[in-house]
C-alpha cells in the first residue's frame, strides 16, 4: 500500500497532470475576474451585471483562484510530487555516478585494444583492468537543484503570505506620519508597531509636455525608534528602509488643501484634504472638486469643496450639517471658516504623493529560491554527465557508457568511433 | 524618420530573400552561403538601427511598441544565426524564422516612431535585464517552433534543447521582473494578468518539457501540438495580453 502511494506520489505521470492543471489554473486566474483584483465598485458591477456567471464562478471556486483551497492543494501536491520525484531521481543519479546502472552504450572487442579512445575518454588504458571516467558531473545536480529552488520559492511564498503587510498611504508635504491606522487605505494597523516618525519635507514632481514624468522624488526627514533625525530621498525603484518596514513611492500624486483645525478647547491639529490632479493639469491653472462626509470629534459634516490652483490658491467651501448649510464661502490662505463644532484655517495648497508601506518578510528567501532554480537549470543545460568505462581483459576489451537521455553529441561521437573501429578492422 | 522606415524595409527584404535562398538551397550549397551572408548583412543593419535609436533617444530602446518589436526581431534573427552556426541542422529553420523576423520588423513600423521619455519606474537597469531576457526567450522560442514545424529527425533533440533554453530565459525574465517589482512596487508578485500569464507560460513549458521525456511526444503531430501550446502562450503574453486585459504593466509600457 505504502509502496503504491509512494510510486504514485513520485510518478512522472502525476507531475505531468499537476503541471497541466497548474497551467490552466494560473491562466484562469489571469483571465477571469478575480475578487482580489477588482475594486469594490467593479465587484458590485460584476456581481449585478453578470449575476449568474458570478455565482457559478463563486460556486466553482474560480472567483478567487489564488488562495482557494483547491489551488493550495495543487501547490501542495506539486511540492510533494517534486520532492518525491527528486528523491527517486537522486537514487538513480547516485547509481549513474557509481556506474551501477545498465549502460546506455556498450561495445565489446577481442584482441588488442583499439588505438582510438572512446568518445569523451582521455585517461587511456595501461593494461588489464577497468578505467572509468566521469565528465560533466555537475549536470547531475542540475535538476535536483532546480526542483529545490522551486520548493524554496513555494514554501517562502506560503510563509510570506501568512505574514504579509502592505498598504497605501497618501502624504502631503509637511505632513507627519507615525503609523496612524487612519492614514492607511484599508485603515488597518500593521501587524507590528511602526516604530518611526517620518515627515515629507518636499515633493519634487516634474511633468513634461503635460504627459511624461520628469523628476519625481519625495524628500523625507525620519526618526527611527527615537534615534537621531535623518534625511532621505525616496524615488521609484529606491525605497526607504524604516526598521522592518519599507516605504515605496508610487507614481500617483495631486494637490492637497492644507488647514489648521481649531477646536473649541483651544487645541489644534493639521488637516490635509487631497485632490487628484491629472498630469496635464500639473502646475497649470486647475480646479479640483470634491464632496465628502468628514467626521471629526463625532460631528459629521458634509463638505462640498473646490480647490483652485491660482496665485494665491483659493478654496471654495460649502458645509452642511443635517441638510442645513452652516458655511458657504471662498477661503484664501489665512482665512478662517467657522463650522460651529470647530474652525478651519486655510493655510494653502501643497502637493501630495502616494506611498506603499510594506513589512518585509521573507522576500529574500523567494529570490534565493529563484537563484537556485535558475542556477540548477543552467547546470542541467550546460553540463552533460558522461560516464565512460573501459575494461581490458586477457582476451579482449569492453567499453560501456552512461549518458543522459537525449545526449545527441555523445551518440554522434560514439557512432563515429564505431565506424572508425570498423574501418581500422577492415 | 523616413530613412529609418526605408532601412527597416531593407532589413525585412534581406531577411525574406535569405529565407527564399535557404528554401532553394537544394539547387546548390552556394545559395545557402549567400543566404547566410544576406541574413548577416540584414542583422548588422538591424543592430545599427537599434544602436542609432538608442543614441538618438538617449535611453535603452525598448520603451515603445516600435522599439520592442524591432529589438525582438533582432533577437529572433540573431538567435537563429548563432544557433545555425553551432548546430547546422537548424539552418533550414531560417526558412521560417527569417520571414517571421521580417514580419515583426514591418509590424514595428505600424506603431509610432516617436521618442517618449521613460516613466520613473522604467529608469533602472532591471528594465534592460528584464526586457533582454524576454527578447532572448522569444528568439529561442521562435527557433524551437520553426525547427519543430519542420519535423526533421536530426532536429528532434535540438528542439527539446531550444525549448529548455526558452524555459530558462523565460523563468529568468519572470524572476528579474519579480525582483524589479519588489523594489519598485514593494511586492514581488501581485497576480496581475500579465504575471499570471507569464507564470502560466512557465508551467506550460514545464508541462511540455516533462511530456517530451516520453518518446511518443517527441515526434509527429503530438510533438507539433505540444510545441505550439507554450509558444502561443509566450507570444500572447508578450504581445497580445495588454490589448485585451487591464494590467498594471500596461500603464508603464508601450506608448
Interface residues (C-beta under 8 A of the other chain):
Chain A: X12 X15 X16 X19 X20 X22 X23 X26 X27 X29 X30 X31 X34 X36 X37 X66 X157 X166 X208 X212 X213 X214 X216 X235 X236 X237 X238 X239 X246 X248 X249 X250 X251 X356 X357 X358 X363 X366 X367 X370 X371 X373 X374 X377 X378 X380 X381 X405 X406 X408
Chain B: X116 X117 X119 X120 X121 X123 X124 X126 X157 X158 X160 X161 X164 X165 X167 X168 X171 X172 X175 X178 X179 X180 X182 X183 X184 X185 X186 X187 X188 X189 X191 X192 X193 X194 X195 X196 X197 X199 X200 X203 X204 X206 X207 X210 X211 X213 X233 X245
